[in-house]
Amino acid sequence: MEIGILSTTGGKQLATLTVDPSSSLKELKTQIHRLKPYLHPGRQEFRLEPRSKGLEENKTIESIGLKNHSKLYLKDLGPQIAWKTVFLIEYAGPLIAYAWIYQRPWIFYGEEAVSQPMNDIAHVAAVCWISHYAKRILETLFVHRFSHATMPLRNLFRNSAYYWIFAAYVAYHINHPLYTAPCQMQSYIAFGCWTFCELGNFSIHWALRNLRPAGSKERRIPRPTKDPLTYLFNLVSCPNYTYEVGGWVAFTIMTQCLPAGLFAFAGFYQMAVWALGKHRAYKKDFKDYPRGRKAIIPFVL
Ligand SMILES: NC(=O)c1ccc[n+]([C@@H]2O[C@H](COP(=O)([O-])OP(=O)(O)OC[C@H]3O[C@@H](n4cnc5c(N)ncnc54)[C@H](OP(=O)(O)O)[C@@H]3O)[C@@H](O)[C@H]2O)c1
């Protein structure tokens, strides 16, 4: 059978493919790549209508209801970059920026600053920040099983700017010679909470890893495992975000630093938007999705 491939922008005919009804959309992407070498499969997205949702590439022609001479729209997602590269750049940036500013470079604080005493909490904060991003890099390399191999290159600049600028902003204030920490009791209790949230965040990432067989793109209903830190799955769909936000709130209380609070708030806003989207998708995709779970904040949101 023949399928016409049209561009989502302007409806221009890009190609006419001769396919088998059992061919997957992934195979169609390969055919298009052969005809138009600049359209790497990673930057192609098929849609039934120019503005409808992208189709999963493992779907077959017949399963999406196409017949002989049907039309399929192709969205060019633009140049792509591997997710792992993205995450490494995004996470190595804030780690390096913080570690550099922690040295009190003259360019930020002047020549004298390096010899002035540093508050103990500024040292603890540096350990927290650097170990958090080192953890994320290691998880990206060895724990996460992503379903998308690539993402649009343009997102890299936006995401990296967010992390790099916030890292420099927070580091500048906490490592400043005039920085004053709160009382030790407050800082050390908050440090305990921060450690708890980091462990919780890792436990959830580990549980999500084990939910997806290696090499697959399967998405299942996440449930608590034997690890008590995963019990939060009983209350929210994205407990890794809950722990992440908890960690940054604890970091803010530990340092009592306003820029850290702004970073926690910005992260919360972004993760809440994502969590609500994921929560909606779970409820739509799984009819037996546990009722009563919220998206990110137990009992609230
Ligand atoms: N501070 C901040 O502003 C900020 C913002 C975002 C993230 N983060 C941190 O970065 C971490 C990772 O972020 P993320 O947005 O990638 O988290 P995520 O969407 O929860 O995904 C984590 C990993 O689990 C997989 N996964 C998720 N749900 C699954 C399911 N139901 N079945 C099987 N696999 C599933 C994901 O695969 P897919 O590729 O299929 O999604 C991904 O590999 C977060 O937990 C958080 O700690 C921080």
The ligand as an ORCA input file, in Angstrom:
! r2SCAN-3c Opt
* xyz 0 1
  N      15.970     20.817     40.549
  C      15.236     20.775     39.459
  O      14.785     21.798     38.974
  C      14.952     19.440     38.775
  C      14.108     19.413     37.677
  C      13.868     18.175     37.046
  C      14.469     17.022     37.518
  N      15.284     17.056     38.590
  C      15.920     15.815     39.125
  O      16.269     14.931     38.073
  C      15.631     13.667     38.312
  C      15.248     13.021     36.983
  O      14.266     13.852     36.355
  P      13.235     13.286     35.300
  O      12.316     14.421     34.980
  O      13.951     12.575     34.202
  O      12.448     12.185     36.207
  P      11.368     11.116     35.771
  O      10.603     11.586     34.594
  O      10.603     10.718     36.982
  O      12.208      9.885     35.248
  C      13.292      9.265     35.886
  C      13.598      7.984     35.090
  O      12.583      7.001     35.336
  C      11.927      6.616     34.129
  N      10.503      6.447     34.423
  C       9.647      7.389     34.912
  N       8.422      6.870     35.093
  C       8.488      5.562     34.702
  C       7.538      4.485     34.638
  N       6.262      4.662     35.027
  N       7.934      3.285     34.200
  C       9.218      3.096     33.813
  N      10.171      4.065     33.837
  C       9.818      5.290     34.279
  C      12.177      7.772     33.179
  O      12.099      7.354     31.837
  P      11.498      8.281     30.650
  O      12.659      8.608     29.793
  O      10.506      7.392     29.968
  O      10.854      9.485     31.262
  C      13.598      8.192     33.572
  O      14.547      7.342     33.006
  C      14.416     13.997     39.199
  O      13.965     12.893     39.956
  C      14.969     15.063     40.054
  O      15.711     14.492     41.108
  C      15.531     18.260     39.217
*
